[in-house]
């Protein structure tokens, strides 16, 4: 439920305003921390956050105009929440978001300069969560 609220709110705001409000990310981070402490899944949350947000942080530091810091923060929060389900889901969600962003860039290139990646991250987190049992089985095969 927390993933859905953060994903939809941040994605909607990024689509409309081209920025992800800090209050949305902060509420998601506090909720993720509370869930991690209550469930004892702290290390899984840390693994998910670093897996989801680490690559975007590296891209942001290399080219700040390419990936905004709001996207990095959102990916870390969504990664932490997904990580508590199964930490590799954060990597799957990041890959799905990248595919969605690239597909969106191809489709909307004629009428917009860029695609808000926060919306892609939110959609990818929801899709990954919905498919978590199937993804978990596929990851177990590796």
Buried (B, 14 or more C-beta within 10 A) or exposed (E): EBBEEBBBBBBBBBEEEEBBBEEBBEBBBEBBBEBBEEEEBBEBBBBBBBBBBBBBBEBBEEEEEEBBBBBBBBBBBBBBBBBBBBBBBBBBBBEBBBEBBEEBBEEEEEEEEEBBBBBBBBBBBBBBBEBBEEBBEEBEEE
